[in-house]
Amino acid sequence: MACAAVTVLFMFYTISSMFAGVKPFDWIMLGVEVAVLALILYSEIVHGLRHRKEVEHQKMLAKKVTLLDELMQKGIKLRFETPRVLHGQPGNPINEWMNLVAEWEQQTESLLAEHSAKAASAFSITEAPDIDRATVRMPNKTGFVFVILYHHALSYLMLTAKLNVLREIMEKPDAYF
């Protein structure tokens, strides 16, 4: 902007000297100064538009990350609320929990698909973790560690893997949106 102000001052000086005794060089100087002023104005306008576009993009990314954060918190809550099932326990709270996990995965995948095919595919093709034994030791919300059986453990480990993918998407939104 300072360049524009200096150019305007020189332009006014040139115009005032033109009326004192017009010379061909004064006309050339005026043309050069007008061209420089136009170039500076063009540069400032383009810079302003690019900056505004970048700010709007960052705001859009922040809104998407906020939406994903809500789903992340819900997934983390599901992870720590994994029920501890004892042998011979009436009812089966683990199946209800597994249904809640599947519902969370569906909700998260549909939100990601709405905003980015790349993010949705990264989330949906999360590889199943290898389980080398029939049980997995895991913490619950009280801080105790307990063991869950294979088919329930797979749901728990897939939830953990999908939460990791979702965290990666949130940490690098420019790469996915």
Helices and strands as residue ranges (DSSP letters): H 2-20, H 24-80, H 93-115, H 117-124, E 135-139, E 145-149, H 150-171, H 173-176
